[in-house]
Each structure stands twice: as C-alpha cells, then as structure tokens.
Amino acid sequence: MTINETLQIFRDNDNFMILTHIRPDGDTIGSASALCYALRKIGKTAYLYDNPQFEDSYPWIAEPYIAPADFEPKYTVSVDLADEGLFPEGFKGSVDLCIDHHGSNTLYAKNTIVWPEKSSCGEVVMEIVKELCGGLDSTIADLLYVAVSTDTGCFVYGNTTGDTFKAAAELCYAGASNTYLNKILFRTSSKARLALEGLIFASLRYYHDGKTVIAIVTREMLEKAGATEKDCQDIASLPGRVEGAFSSAVIKEVDENHCKISLRTNGFVNANEVCGKFGGGGHKMASGCSMSKNCFEAADILVEAIGQELE
C-alpha cells in the first residue's frame, strides 16, 4: 500500500483497535501510542489493546491509550508485527491494516504498508502521522523518539541510516525530550538488571574462534539476580559487545524444554535466514525465534546453523 491509501483508510474508518506484539518493545509501544494519539487528534476513537505484557515494557508510555474492557472496535491495526506468531490472543485473521518495517512480513493483514528500508516502525508511523495531523507536536515527537531510538539501540545498531538521523533531528525540532528520554531509556538500570548483566558476562560461551558469542539466561540466573522480565529489556545486545564477534545470541530459558532466542549479527551472518530455519525471523542483522529444546541443546543447534552461514 502507498501512504496515501493508508491515510484514506484512517479518514474513512473509526473506532480503531491498535495491536502491539507479544514481549512488546519500545518500537511497537511508541509507534502504536503515537498512531493512537494522532487518530484521537483528528477526532477519531482509538485505543491500544491492553497487552498483558505492558507492565514489563514501558508501562508509562502505553497507559493513556489502553482500551477499556467494553470497547468495541470496528477496525483493527497492527503495528510492528511481522507475523501472526507475534499476536496477542484472539486477533489472528482479523487484522484490517498492518503497519510494519520487517522485510519478513508475512502479509497476513487485509491491507499492509511495509517499508523494510526504515530502521523502525517509528519511522514509518512518523510519515503517516505527519500527513494525518499536518505535522508533529511534542507528544507525538516523544512517542516516536522512543520508538526510533530503542529500535536502533540509541542510534548505534546497523539499521541506523542517514534517514534515521534526519528523522531523529525532526523529532527533536518538534519538541522530543531527547535528553530526558535517553537517560531513562539507555542510562538507567535497576540493581537487579546490573546483577543480571554481571551473570551474563561471566557465563559467555565462544564458538568459531570467537566469531560467535552465546549467552544463556536461565530462570536460576534471573532468580539469583532478583530480576524480572522488566529487567530483561535489550539483553540481546550484550554479548555482541565482545571484540571480534560476527554474531551473538541470547538464549533465554522459558522452561526446561522451551527457550527464546535473540540473534544479532554484523551483517556477515544473515540473522533472518538463520532464525527462519527455526520458524522465526526479523531483519538481516537482528532476528529471533523459539525452540522446543533446553537452552544448551538450542545453543548447539544454533551454533551449527550460524557455522553454515560463516562457511
């Protein structure tokens, strides 16, 4: 879809329910909240679906936009959801419009606008709401700054482009509180988070002559650190700090026979292709998947798949 076709959908419809993905991050929450605010600004009724995992991920952002229990939507929009495996329960097959930036998007919605060249869904939503509202205000700018900055790791990940910096500058000119947001998003950690990072760094596993670095995060480690899911935001980036790493992964234990994997690479390894072998996906340099294995079995399988990419 074109941006004009997307705008027409918003002008022609009302009573919007906006979906964020499971294990919500700053991009899905910030982008969805910005879209919700923009729709309300032009007189539409719009809410975010009450994702039960908001409490673990920036609850202060989503709170003003959460739908009441009795809200009856007429039009459903997903934001930053590449496939139906990321849906909250009850919405599969019912999405009217998908707004996304993942090249791996499965085109599950009735209408889809996907810009894979963008760093984040925040960049896509930014172009939509600028046209929808005739510009940006400070509230939209703050919400979209959260989206863009978190998905680029405060503008250091490989998905950061010149256009990303232009977008960030435009958000700052529109009133985004970048200094304040950078402090709370990137330079503030709980004691439990710092303890967890120590355990992660102490247990890194190295493969392929140090080109692959794996961190296994068990439930026991979380308990030892006193950490919760809220303290696990962006742990996927930690093992990639090791000098000489081409690829890095965090394998997080769900239970003794199930784990979730976040893979990051420098581009020499295609993370999307590796995770795609296990039913996951995302981007070339950042993807995820799940395995019905214990963490250590999953590590062996993942390392073998990465090794095939390195050959």
C-alpha positions in Angstrom: 0.0 0.0 0.0 1.0 3.6 -0.5 1.0 6.2 2.2 -2.0 7.9 0.6 -4.0 4.7 0.6 -3.1 4.3 4.2 -4.2 7.8 5.1 -7.5 7.2 3.3 -8.2 4.2 5.4 -7.8 6.2 8.6 -10.0 9.0 7.2 -12.8 6.6 6.1 -12.9 4.5 9.3 -13.3 4.9 13.0 -13.2 3.0 16.4 -9.7 1.7 15.9 -8.1 -1.0 18.0 -4.3 -0.9 17.7 -2.3 -4.1 18.4 1.3 -4.3 19.7 3.3 -7.5 19.6 4.0 -10.0 22.4 7.0 -9.1 24.5 6.5 -5.5 23.4 9.5 -3.3 22.9 9.9 0.5 22.6 9.2 0.5 18.9 5.9 -1.3 18.9 4.7 0.6 22.0 6.0 4.0 20.9 4.7 3.7 17.4 1.3 2.4 18.4 0.8 5.1 21.0 1.8 7.8 18.5 -0.6 6.5 16.0 -3.4 6.3 18.6 -2.7 9.9 19.8 -2.7 11.1 16.2 -6.0 9.5 15.4 -7.6 11.0 18.5 -6.2 14.4 17.5 -8.2 14.3 14.2 -11.3 13.3 16.1 -11.2 9.5 15.8 -11.8 7.0 18.6 -8.7 4.9 19.0 -7.2 2.7 21.7 -4.4 0.2 22.2 -5.3 -3.4 23.0 -4.4 -4.0 26.7 -1.3 -6.1 26.1 -0.8 -8.0 29.4 3.0 -7.6 29.0 2.9 -3.8 29.0 3.8 -3.9 32.7 7.2 -5.3 31.8 7.9 -2.8 29.0 7.5 0.9 29.4 4.0 0.9 31.0 4.1 4.7 31.4 4.0 5.1 27.6 1.0 2.9 26.8 -1.1 3.7 29.9 -3.0 6.7 28.5 -4.1 4.8 25.4 -5.2 1.4 26.7 -8.7 0.3 25.7 -11.4 -0.1 28.3 -12.8 -3.6 28.6 -16.1 -2.6 27.0 -14.6 -1.0 23.8 -16.0 -2.5 20.6 -13.6 -1.8 17.7 -14.7 -1.5 14.1 -11.2 -1.5 12.6 -8.0 -3.3 13.8 -4.5 -2.1 13.1 -1.3 -4.0 13.9 1.9 -2.0 14.4 5.4 -3.6 14.2 4.0 -7.2 13.9 5.8 -9.2 11.1 3.7 -12.3 11.5 0.7 -13.8 13.4 3.0 -15.6 15.8 3.6 -12.3 17.5 -0.1 -11.6 18.0 -1.9 -11.3 21.3 -4.6 -14.0 21.7 -7.8 -13.6 19.7 -6.7 -11.5 16.8 -5.4 -13.9 14.2 -7.2 -13.5 10.9 -8.9 -10.3 12.0 -6.3 -7.5 11.2 -7.5 -4.9 8.7 -4.3 -3.0 8.4 -0.7 -3.8 9.2 2.0 -1.1 9.5 5.5 -2.6 9.6 9.1 -2.4 8.7 10.1 -6.0 8.6 11.2 -7.5 5.3 10.0 -10.9 6.6 6.4 -9.6 7.0 4.0 -12.5 6.0 1.3 -10.2 4.6 -1.3 -11.6 6.9 -3.5 -8.5 7.0 -6.2 -7.3 4.6 -4.1 -4.2 3.9 -0.3 -3.8 4.5 2.2 -1.0 4.4 5.7 -2.2 4.9 8.9 -0.2 4.5 11.8 -2.6 5.1 14.4 0.2 4.4 13.3 2.0 7.6 15.1 1.4 10.9 12.0 1.1 12.9 8.2 1.1 12.7 8.6 4.5 14.3 10.0 5.9 11.1 7.0 4.5 9.1 4.4 5.8 11.5 6.2 9.2 11.6 5.5 9.7 7.9 1.9 8.6 8.3 1.0 10.9 11.3 2.8 13.9 9.8 0.3 13.7 6.9 -2.6 12.7 9.1 -2.2 15.6 11.5 -0.5 18.2 9.3 2.8 18.0 11.3 4.3 16.8 14.6 3.7 18.1 18.1 5.8 17.4 21.2 3.7 14.4 22.4 4.0 12.6 19.1 7.6 13.5 18.9 8.3 12.0 22.3 6.5 8.8 21.5 8.2 8.4 18.1 11.6 9.2 19.6 11.1 6.2 22.0 10.2 4.0 19.0 13.2 5.0 16.8 15.8 5.3 19.5 15.1 1.9 21.1 15.0 0.0 17.9 18.3 1.4 16.9 19.9 1.0 20.3 20.2 4.8 20.6 21.4 5.1 17.0 24.3 2.6 17.2 22.8 -0.6 15.5 23.4 -1.4 11.9 19.8 -0.5 10.9 20.6 3.2 11.7 20.8 5.2 8.4 21.2 8.8 7.4 17.4 8.9 7.1 17.2 7.7 10.7 19.3 10.7 11.9 17.2 13.0 9.8 14.0 11.6 11.4 15.5 11.9 14.9 16.5 15.6 14.2 13.0 16.3 13.0 11.6 14.8 16.2 13.9 16.9 18.3 12.9 20.1 16.4 9.3 19.1 17.1 9.9 19.0 20.8 11.0 15.5 21.7 12.6 15.4 25.1 15.7 13.5 23.8 18.0 14.2 26.8 15.4 13.0 29.3 14.4 10.0 27.2 18.0 9.0 26.5 18.6 9.0 30.3 15.7 6.8 31.3 15.8 4.5 28.3 19.5 3.9 28.0 21.4 5.1 31.1 19.2 4.0 33.9 19.3 0.4 35.2 17.8 -1.4 38.3 20.2 -3.1 40.7 18.7 -6.4 39.5 19.5 -5.6 35.9 23.1 -4.8 36.7 23.4 -8.0 38.7 21.9 -9.9 35.8 24.4 -8.3 33.3 27.2 -9.5 35.6 26.0 -13.1 35.5 25.5 -12.9 31.7 29.0 -11.6 31.0 30.5 -14.2 33.4 28.9 -17.1 31.5 29.5 -16.2 27.8 30.3 -19.1 25.5 32.6 -18.6 22.5 32.5 -20.5 19.2 34.0 -20.3 15.7 37.3 -18.8 17.0 35.4 -16.1 18.9 33.3 -15.0 16.0 30.1 -16.3 17.7 29.3 -15.4 21.2 26.3 -17.0 23.1 24.7 -16.0 26.4 22.4 -18.5 28.1 20.0 -16.9 30.5 18.3 -19.4 32.8 15.5 -18.9 35.3 18.0 -19.7 38.0 20.1 -16.7 36.9 17.1 -14.4 37.0 16.3 -15.6 40.5 19.8 -15.1 41.7 19.9 -11.6 40.3 16.4 -10.8 41.7 15.4 -9.9 38.1 12.1 -9.9 36.4 11.1 -9.7 32.7 11.2 -5.9 33.0 15.0 -6.2 33.7 15.5 -8.2 30.5 14.8 -5.4 28.0 17.5 -5.3 25.3 19.7 -8.0 26.9 20.1 -9.3 23.3 22.7 -6.6 22.6 25.0 -7.6 25.5 27.1 -10.5 24.1 27.7 -8.5 20.9 30.0 -6.2 22.7 32.8 -8.7 22.6 35.6 -7.7 20.3 35.7 -9.8 17.1 32.2 -11.1 17.3 30.4 -11.6 14.0 27.3 -12.9 15.6 25.9 -13.1 19.1 22.8 -14.5 20.7 20.9 -14.6 23.9 19.1 -17.9 24.6 16.6 -17.3 27.3 15.0 -20.2 29.2 11.2 -20.3 29.3 11.1 -23.7 30.9 13.3 -26.8 30.9 12.2 -27.7 27.3 11.5 -24.3 25.7 13.6 -21.3 25.1 13.6 -18.0 23.1 16.5 -16.8 21.0 17.5 -13.3 20.0 20.3 -13.2 17.4 22.3 -10.2 16.5 25.0 -10.0 13.7 27.3 -7.6 12.0 25.9 -8.5 8.5 28.3 -11.3 7.6 25.8 -13.7 9.1 22.1 -13.2 7.9 20.2 -13.4 11.2 16.9 -13.6 9.4 17.9 -16.6 7.4 19.3 -18.4 10.5 16.2 -17.8 12.6 14.0 -18.6 9.6 15.2 -22.2 9.8 13.5 -22.4 13.2 10.3 -20.7 12.3 11.4 -17.2 13.4 12.7 -14.2 11.5 13.1 -10.4 11.6 15.9 -8.5 10.0 19.3 -9.4 8.4 21.2 -8.2 11.5 18.6 -8.8 14.2 16.1 -11.6 14.4 14.5 -14.0 16.8 13.0 -17.5 17.1 11.9 -20.1 19.6 13.0 -23.7 20.1 11.3 -26.6 22.0 14.7 -27.6 23.4 16.6 -26.8 26.6 18.9 -23.9 26.4 22.1 -25.9 26.0 20.7 -28.1 23.2 19.4 -25.0 21.5 22.8 -23.4 21.7 24.4 -26.4 19.9 21.7 -26.3 17.1 22.0 -22.5 16.7 25.8 -22.6 16.6 25.7 -25.2 13.8 23.3 -23.1 11.8 25.5 -20.0 12.3 28.5 -22.0 11.2 26.9 -22.9 7.9 26.4 -19.1 7.3 30.1 -18.4 8.1 31.4 -21.1 5.7 
